[in-house]
Amino acid sequence: MELRTRDGNIRLKIDLGRICSAVEASERREAPAFAEATAGEERAEGERRKTFCGIGGDQMATMEDFDKLDIRLGKIVRVDDFPEARKPAYKLTIDFGPEIGVKGSSVQITHHYKKDELVGKLVLGVVNFPPRKIGPFFSETLTLGVPDSEGRVILVVPDRGDPQIGGKLF
């Protein structure tokens, strides 16, 4: 990392890799001191070290962050083509049960799924994001998926039992 003055001169240069290596080497030499720390102190120090050394940084989330997301189980009740979308997509109508209701979602899943096989399928969606305008359509929920080896979306779905429509992911 470099800090420069306005005229472009290097003011301070920090090699985070060297600092992290030094921290790790120091830990190996000071193992007895760490053994005296409480488990909570060790975890906190470990988290600080991970963030500092680039393992986490801005990518680390807390349970409070996760709790802000309202991820629910819904049932697809309607599927429409979305020819106005830049990439091939469908417009889904998803029923998230009586508490949340019915919401629309734009999804780029045409490679793996045909319209007729999607109706009745259970999916997970983030229901508390603000609506997002995609072309002429407002997507009201983020339907969750993961990429296959070529980056095409595979839906995240429950794999057992009889889950409750509208049930919250925890």
C-alpha positions as CSV (number, residue, x, y, z in Angstrom):
1,M,0.0,0.0,0.0
2,E,1.3,3.4,-0.9
3,L,0.3,6.9,0.3
4,R,1.2,9.7,-2.1
5,T,1.2,13.4,-1.9
6,R,-0.8,15.5,-4.3
7,D,2.1,15.9,-6.6
8,G,2.5,12.1,-6.8
9,N,5.6,11.6,-4.6
10,I,5.5,8.5,-2.4
11,R,5.0,9.6,1.2
12,L,4.7,6.2,2.9
13,K,5.0,2.7,1.5
14,I,3.6,-0.3,3.5
15,D,4.2,-3.9,2.6
16,L,1.2,-5.7,4.2
17,G,2.6,-9.1,3.2
18,R,5.8,-8.5,5.1
19,I,3.8,-7.3,8.1
20,C,1.6,-10.3,8.1
21,S,4.6,-12.6,7.8
22,A,6.2,-10.9,10.7
23,V,3.0,-11.2,12.8
24,E,2.8,-14.9,12.0
25,A,6.5,-15.5,12.9
26,S,6.0,-13.5,16.1
27,E,3.1,-15.8,17.1
28,R,5.2,-18.9,16.7
29,R,7.9,-17.5,19.0
30,E,5.3,-16.2,21.6
31,A,3.1,-19.3,21.8
32,P,3.3,-19.5,25.6
33,A,1.9,-15.9,26.0
34,F,-1.0,-16.8,23.7
35,A,-1.7,-19.9,25.8
36,E,-2.5,-17.7,28.8
37,A,-5.1,-15.7,26.9
38,T,-8.8,-16.6,27.3
39,A,-10.5,-18.3,24.4
40,G,-12.5,-15.2,23.7
41,E,-9.4,-13.0,23.5
42,E,-7.7,-15.5,21.2
43,R,-10.8,-15.5,18.8
44,A,-10.9,-11.7,18.9
45,E,-7.2,-11.4,18.2
46,G,-7.5,-14.0,15.4
47,E,-10.3,-12.0,13.8
48,R,-8.3,-8.8,14.0
49,R,-5.3,-10.5,12.4
50,K,-7.4,-12.0,9.6
51,T,-8.9,-8.7,8.8
52,F,-5.5,-6.9,9.0
53,C,-3.7,-9.4,6.8
54,G,-6.3,-9.3,4.0
55,I,-8.0,-12.5,4.7
56,G,-11.3,-10.8,5.6
57,G,-11.3,-7.0,5.5
58,D,-14.4,-5.6,3.9
59,Q,-15.5,-9.2,3.0
60,M,-16.1,-10.2,6.6
61,A,-19.8,-10.1,7.7
62,T,-21.2,-10.3,11.2
63,M,-24.2,-12.2,12.5
64,E,-25.9,-8.8,12.7
65,D,-25.3,-8.3,9.0
66,F,-26.8,-11.7,8.2
67,D,-29.8,-11.0,10.5
68,K,-30.7,-8.0,8.4
69,L,-31.4,-10.2,5.4
70,D,-34.9,-11.7,5.2
71,I,-34.5,-14.8,3.1
72,R,-37.7,-16.8,2.6
73,L,-38.9,-19.9,0.9
74,G,-41.3,-19.2,-2.0
75,K,-43.2,-21.2,-4.6
76,I,-43.0,-20.1,-8.2
77,V,-46.6,-19.6,-9.4
78,R,-46.0,-18.1,-12.8
79,V,-43.2,-17.8,-15.3
80,D,-43.1,-15.3,-18.2
81,D,-40.5,-14.7,-20.9
82,F,-38.6,-11.4,-20.5
83,P,-37.6,-10.4,-24.0
84,E,-36.7,-6.8,-22.9
85,A,-33.9,-8.0,-20.7
86,R,-30.3,-7.6,-22.0
87,K,-29.5,-11.3,-21.3
88,P,-31.9,-14.2,-21.6
89,A,-34.2,-14.1,-18.6
90,Y,-37.6,-15.0,-17.1
91,K,-39.9,-13.0,-15.0
92,L,-41.0,-15.1,-12.1
93,T,-44.1,-14.6,-9.9
94,I,-43.3,-16.1,-6.5
95,D,-45.7,-16.7,-3.6
96,F,-43.8,-16.2,-0.3
97,G,-46.9,-17.1,1.9
98,P,-49.4,-14.9,3.8
99,E,-46.8,-12.8,5.7
100,I,-44.8,-11.6,2.7
101,G,-47.2,-12.2,-0.2
102,V,-46.5,-12.5,-3.9
103,K,-43.4,-10.8,-5.5
104,G,-41.9,-10.6,-8.9
105,S,-38.3,-11.5,-9.8
106,S,-36.2,-11.3,-12.9
107,V,-33.8,-14.3,-13.2
108,Q,-31.2,-15.3,-15.8
109,I,-31.8,-19.1,-15.5
110,T,-32.9,-19.9,-19.1
111,H,-30.0,-22.2,-19.8
112,H,-30.8,-24.7,-17.1
113,Y,-34.6,-24.3,-16.7
114,K,-37.6,-24.4,-19.0
115,K,-40.7,-22.3,-18.1
116,D,-43.0,-25.3,-17.6
117,E,-40.6,-27.0,-15.1
118,L,-40.4,-23.9,-13.0
119,V,-44.0,-23.5,-12.1
120,G,-44.5,-25.1,-8.6
121,K,-40.7,-25.1,-7.9
122,L,-39.6,-24.0,-4.4
123,V,-36.9,-21.3,-4.3
124,L,-35.2,-19.0,-1.8
125,G,-35.3,-15.3,-2.2
126,V,-34.2,-12.1,-0.3
127,V,-37.5,-10.3,0.2
128,N,-36.3,-7.2,2.0
129,F,-34.2,-5.5,-0.7
130,P,-35.8,-2.5,-2.4
131,P,-37.3,-3.2,-5.8
132,R,-34.8,-3.0,-8.7
133,K,-35.8,-1.8,-12.1
134,I,-34.6,-4.1,-14.8
135,G,-35.8,-2.7,-18.1
136,P,-39.5,-2.1,-17.8
137,F,-39.8,-4.6,-15.0
138,F,-39.5,-4.1,-11.2
139,S,-37.8,-7.1,-9.6
140,E,-39.0,-7.2,-6.0
141,T,-37.0,-10.1,-4.7
142,L,-33.5,-11.5,-5.3
143,T,-34.0,-15.2,-6.2
144,L,-30.9,-17.0,-5.0
145,G,-28.7,-19.2,-7.1
146,V,-25.1,-20.4,-7.5
147,P,-23.0,-20.5,-10.7
148,D,-22.2,-23.8,-12.5
149,S,-18.7,-24.3,-13.9
150,E,-19.5,-22.0,-16.8
151,G,-21.1,-19.2,-14.7
152,R,-24.7,-20.1,-15.5
153,V,-27.2,-19.9,-12.6
154,I,-28.5,-23.0,-10.7
155,L,-31.3,-22.2,-8.3
156,V,-30.8,-22.7,-4.5
157,V,-33.6,-25.0,-3.4
158,P,-34.5,-27.0,-0.3
159,D,-33.7,-30.7,-0.7
160,R,-35.7,-32.5,1.9
161,G,-39.1,-32.7,3.7
162,D,-42.1,-30.5,3.3
163,P,-40.8,-27.0,4.0
164,Q,-43.2,-24.2,4.9
165,I,-43.9,-21.6,2.1
166,G,-42.7,-18.3,3.6
167,G,-40.4,-20.0,6.0
168,K,-37.3,-17.9,6.9
169,L,-33.8,-19.1,6.3
170,F,-31.7,-19.3,9.4
